[in-house]
């Protein structure tokens, strides 16, 4: 992942993360057959964070997360 770092006197004093982060789902309940009703479920990603995702997301799927809010955006 590329980040912008701001140095002052040889020390990092600030950084900017990308707006979207691509992470892999490591744990979640099995997907539901009918996702037309818009159900959601919790999913754990590779960093250990828990994100609310649509019911069609499965273990091993890569997803995009908004780094500002921590919310699911889309499948990668």
TIFI-779921 format. One record per residue: x, y, z of N, C-alpha, C in turn; residue in three letters; residue number from 1. Coordinates in Angstrom, 1 decimal. Example, Ala and Ser with C-alpha at 12.3 -4.5 7.8 and 13.67 -1.06 7.14 Angstrom:
# TIFI-779921
REC      n_X      n_Y      n_Z     ca_X     ca_Y     ca_Z      c_X      c_Y      c_Z   type   seq
REC     13.2     -5.7      7.8     12.3     -4.5      7.8     13.2     -3.3      7.8    ALA     1
REC     12.8     -2.2      7.1     13.7     -1.1      7.1     12.9      0.0      7.9    SER     2
***
This chain:
# TIFI-779921
REC      n_X      n_Y      n_Z     ca_X     ca_Y     ca_Z      c_X      c_Y      c_Z   type   seq
REC      0.8     -1.2      0.0      0.0      0.0      0.0      0.9      1.2      0.0    UNK     1
REC      0.6      2.2     -0.8      1.3      3.4     -0.9      0.7      4.4      0.1    UNK     2
REC      1.5      5.1      0.9      1.1      6.1      1.8      2.0      7.4      1.6    UNK     3
REC      1.4      8.5      1.8      2.2      9.8      1.8      2.6     10.1      3.2    UNK     4
REC      3.9     10.3      3.4      4.5     10.6      4.7      5.1     12.0      4.7    UNK     5
REC      4.9     12.7      5.8      5.4     14.1      5.9      6.5     14.0      7.0    UNK     6
REC      7.7     14.4      6.6      8.9     14.4      7.5      9.2     15.8      8.0    UNK     7
REC      9.7     15.8      9.2     10.3     17.1      9.7     11.4     16.7     10.6    UNK     8
REC     12.6     17.2     10.4     13.8     16.9     11.1     14.1     15.4     11.2    UNK     9
REC     13.8     14.7     10.1     14.1     13.3     10.0     13.1     12.4     10.7    UNK    10
REC     12.0     13.0     11.1     10.9     12.2     11.8      9.6     12.3     11.0    UNK    11
REC      8.8     11.2     11.0      7.5     11.3     10.4      6.6     12.0     11.4    UNK    12
REC      5.9     13.1     10.9      5.0     13.8     11.7      3.6     13.7     11.2    UNK    13
REC      3.4     13.2     10.0      2.0     13.0      9.5      2.0     12.0      8.4    UNK    14
REC      0.9     11.4      8.1      0.8     10.5      7.0     -0.7     10.4      6.5    UNK    15
REC     -0.8     10.1      5.2     -2.1     10.0      4.6     -2.3      8.6      4.0    UNK    16
REC     -3.3      7.9      4.4     -3.6      6.6      3.9     -4.5      6.7      2.6    UNK    17
REC     -4.5      5.7      1.7     -5.4      5.8      0.6     -6.8      5.8      1.1    UNK    18
REC     -7.7      6.3      0.3     -9.1      6.4      0.6     -9.7      5.0      0.7    UNK    19
REC     -9.3      4.1     -0.2     -9.8      2.7     -0.2     -8.6      1.8      0.1    UNK    20
REC     -9.0      0.7      0.9     -8.0     -0.3      1.2     -8.6     -1.6      0.8    UNK    21
REC     -7.8     -2.4      0.1     -8.2     -3.8     -0.4     -7.8     -4.8      0.7    UNK    22
REC     -8.7     -5.5      1.2     -8.5     -6.5      2.3     -9.2     -7.8      1.9    UNK    23
REC     -8.7     -8.9      2.5     -9.3    -10.2      2.3    -10.1    -10.6      3.5    UNK    24
REC    -11.3    -11.2      3.2    -12.1    -11.7      4.3    -11.6    -13.0      4.8    UNK    25
REC    -11.3    -13.1      6.1    -10.8    -14.3      6.7    -11.8    -15.1      7.5    UNK    26
REC    -12.9    -14.4      7.9    -13.9    -15.2      8.6    -15.3    -14.5      8.5    UNK    27
REC    -16.3    -15.3      8.2    -17.7    -14.8      8.1    -18.6    -16.0      8.0    UNK    28
REC    -19.9    -15.8      8.3    -20.8    -16.8      8.1    -21.0    -17.1      6.7    UNK    29
REC    -21.4    -18.4      6.3    -21.7    -18.7      4.9    -22.7    -17.7      4.3    UNK    30
REC    -22.5    -17.5      3.0    -23.4    -16.6      2.3    -24.8    -17.1      2.2    UNK    31
REC    -25.7    -16.1      2.1    -27.1    -16.5      1.9    -27.4    -16.7      0.4    UNK    32
REC    -28.3    -17.5      0.1    -28.7    -17.8     -1.3    -29.4    -16.6     -2.0    UNK    33
REC    -30.2    -15.9     -1.3    -31.0    -14.8     -1.9    -30.5    -13.5     -1.3    UNK    34
REC    -29.7    -12.7     -2.1    -29.2    -11.4     -1.5    -30.1    -10.3     -2.0    UNK    35
REC    -31.2    -10.5     -2.7    -32.0     -9.5     -3.2    -32.6     -8.6     -2.1    UNK    36
REC    -32.7     -9.2     -0.9    -33.3     -8.4      0.2    -32.3     -7.5      0.9    UNK    37
REC    -31.1     -7.6      0.5    -30.1     -6.6      1.1    -29.6     -7.0      2.5    UNK    38
REC    -29.6     -8.2      2.8    -29.1     -8.6      4.2    -27.6     -8.3      4.4    UNK    39
REC    -27.2     -8.1      5.6    -25.8     -7.9      5.9    -25.4     -8.9      7.0    UNK    40
REC    -24.1     -9.0      7.2    -23.5     -9.8      8.2    -22.1     -9.3      8.6    UNK    41
REC    -21.6     -9.6      9.8    -20.2     -9.2     10.1    -19.2    -10.1      9.4    UNK    42
REC    -18.1     -9.5      9.1    -17.0    -10.3      8.5    -15.6     -9.7      9.0    UNK    43
REC    -14.7    -10.7      9.3    -13.4    -10.3      9.8    -12.5    -10.3      8.6    UNK    44
REC    -11.7     -9.2      8.5    -10.7     -9.1      7.5     -9.3     -9.4      8.0    UNK    45
REC     -8.3     -9.5      7.1     -7.0     -9.9      7.5     -6.3     -9.1      8.5    UNK    46
REC     -6.7     -7.9      8.8     -6.1     -7.1      9.8     -6.7     -7.3     11.2    UNK    47
REC     -7.8     -8.1     11.2     -8.5     -8.4     12.5     -9.8     -7.5     12.7    UNK    48
REC     -9.9     -6.5     11.8    -11.1     -5.6     11.9    -12.3     -6.3     11.5    UNK    49
REC    -13.4     -6.0     12.1    -14.7     -6.6     11.8    -15.5     -5.5     11.0    UNK    50
REC    -16.0     -5.9      9.8    -16.7     -5.0      8.9    -18.1     -5.6      8.6    UNK    51
REC    -19.1     -4.7      8.5    -20.4     -5.2      8.1    -20.4     -5.3      6.5    UNK    52
REC    -20.8     -6.5      6.0    -20.7     -6.7      4.6    -22.0     -7.3      4.1    UNK    53
REC    -22.3     -7.2      2.8    -23.5     -7.8      2.3    -23.5     -9.3      2.4    UNK    54
REC    -24.6    -10.0      2.4    -24.7    -11.4      2.7    -24.0    -12.3      1.6    UNK    55
REC    -23.7    -11.8      0.4    -23.1    -12.5     -0.6    -21.6    -12.6     -0.5    UNK    56
REC    -21.0    -11.9      0.4    -19.5    -11.9      0.6    -19.1    -13.2      1.4    UNK    57
REC    -18.1    -13.8      0.9    -17.6    -15.1      1.5    -16.2    -15.0      1.9    UNK    58
REC    -15.7    -16.0      2.7    -14.3    -16.1      3.1    -13.5    -16.2      1.9    UNK    59
REC    -12.4    -15.5      1.9    -11.4    -15.5      0.7    -11.7    -14.3     -0.3    UNK    60
REC    -12.9    -13.7     -0.2    -13.2    -12.6     -1.1    -12.3    -11.4     -0.7    UNK    61
REC    -11.9    -10.7     -1.7    -11.2     -9.4     -1.5    -12.3     -8.3     -1.6    UNK    62
REC    -12.2     -7.4     -0.6    -13.2     -6.3     -0.6    -12.5     -5.0     -0.4    UNK    63
REC    -13.2     -3.9     -0.8    -12.7     -2.6     -0.7    -13.3     -1.9      0.6    UNK    64
REC    -12.5     -1.3      1.4    -12.9     -0.7      2.6    -12.6      0.8      2.6    UNK    65
REC    -13.5      1.7      3.0    -13.2      3.1      3.1    -12.3      3.3      4.3    UNK    66
REC    -11.1      3.7      4.1    -10.2      3.9      5.3    -10.6      5.0      6.2    UNK    67
REC    -11.4      5.9      5.8    -11.8      7.0      6.6    -12.9      6.6      7.6    UNK    68
REC    -13.8      5.7      7.1    -15.0      5.3      7.9    -14.9      3.8      8.4    UNK    69
REC    -14.1      3.0      7.7    -14.1      1.6      8.0    -15.3      0.8      7.5    UNK    70
REC    -16.0      1.4      6.5    -17.2      0.7      6.0    -16.9      0.0      4.7    UNK    71
REC    -17.6     -1.1      4.4    -17.5     -1.8      3.2    -17.9     -0.9      2.0    UNK    72
REC    -17.2     -1.0      0.9    -17.5     -0.2     -0.3    -18.0     -1.1     -1.4    UNK    73
REC    -17.2     -2.2     -1.7    -17.4     -3.0     -2.9    -16.6     -4.2     -2.8    UNK    74
REC    -16.9     -5.2     -3.6    -16.0     -6.4     -3.8    -14.9     -5.9     -4.8    UNK    75
REC    -13.7     -6.4     -4.5    -12.5     -6.0     -5.3    -12.4     -6.9     -6.5    UNK    76
***
